[in-house]
Amino acid sequence: MGDKKPHLPDTFEPKDDEPPAKRPKFTHDKDGEAEPSDHNSDARDSFPSGSQYTPQKSDPDKDEEVPGNDGAEESSASQENAEAGKHRLELFGQDQDWKGITAATKRIGLSNNKALSHKDQQIPSPESQPIKELLKVIEGARQLYRSVTKTPEIFDAVTKLHQSVAELSEASCQGTEIQVITDIYFHAVPKLVGLLKAVLKGRRRQLKEEDNLAVLEEVIGVQDCLFILCTKARGWRSKLTTVLPAKQPVQHIRLRIGAMRSGFIKEYDRRKVLLKRISNQARSRAREEARIQQEKHECEEKQRKLEERRRQVREDVLRSQLMSSPQRHRACKDGSMVCKASQSAP
């Protein structure tokens, strides 16, 4: 593995409220909708009193229980548990943060205020052009994760997503600021959560590979987009005109995605140190093997020279003997000297 530090263009850096962890930056050399989950204590504590928060009883990573199966055999239950473990998302210990994100996403636009009319309870459709374009980018990337073999297209889609989020600003939306911030809260943020889930599901197997830093960069890059967008929404001066809950859930998502991202960065740094150690050990072994081969070659070369010297000495001795008794040698056809016993009678 290479030891090159991935980097993200400066325009992708969040300006405010950056979590303390030092994060790897996304590099581009390389389904599903968000669902609520049971996150009672953590999600409730993060919402102020009177915020209409009610815990949701569902788990985004488990299938809903099917009634009428009380008599199922234990073997069937064991098989289901094995399947659930096989399809569980790889979150590196950030399960509670992910559950908080999905629970808060479910709360966006969901009001328990019965005094509101049916019309007031409806989430407005996206109207601003910048967010419509952003939603197309998000959906395009999400569709690609249904077939994760299209790696180059995924890299391009995530890079384009970074650019779209980075270019979005209140100053660039003169005259449509309220529409844009409304669409960010009610559409862009939930869609990005859905994309993040698609990434986690689509890259589930690769995330378990210890030597795969690129896929971690990819996931952290999508987490960056969600964090940056939530941070921009927080600093938006134009206010929402709807009474539906959105700001508190989105800021809860911002806090949770910051913590979740820190966990993935910690795993990235751990793997990078591990791979560097393995690489150094491999280089050391290679150097040692090269040294052993060199010594073996030198030993064989010395042995060859010694044998050559011994042969030369034998030939010299033989030649000397032949020269002293010329009647006992003959010349071979190839010119070599051969000593033969005299066949003549005495």
Secondary structure, DSSP 4 states (H G I P E B T S, - for coil): ---PPP---GGGS-SS---SSPPPPP-S-----------HHHHHHHSPTTS--------TTSPPPPTT-TT--HHHHHHHHHHHHHT----TT-HHHHHHHHHHHHHTT----TTS-TTTTSPPPP--HHHHHHHHHHHHHHHHTTSTT-HHHHHHHHHHHHHHHHH--SGGGTT-HHHHHHHIIIIIHHHHHHHHHHHHHHTHHHHT-TT--HHHHHHHHHHHHHHHHHHHHHT--SPP---SS-HHHHHHHHHHHHHHHHHHHHHHHHHHHHHHHHHHHHHHHHHHHHHHHHHHHHHHHHHHHHHHHHHHHHHHHHHHHHHH-GGGEEE-TTS-EEE----S--
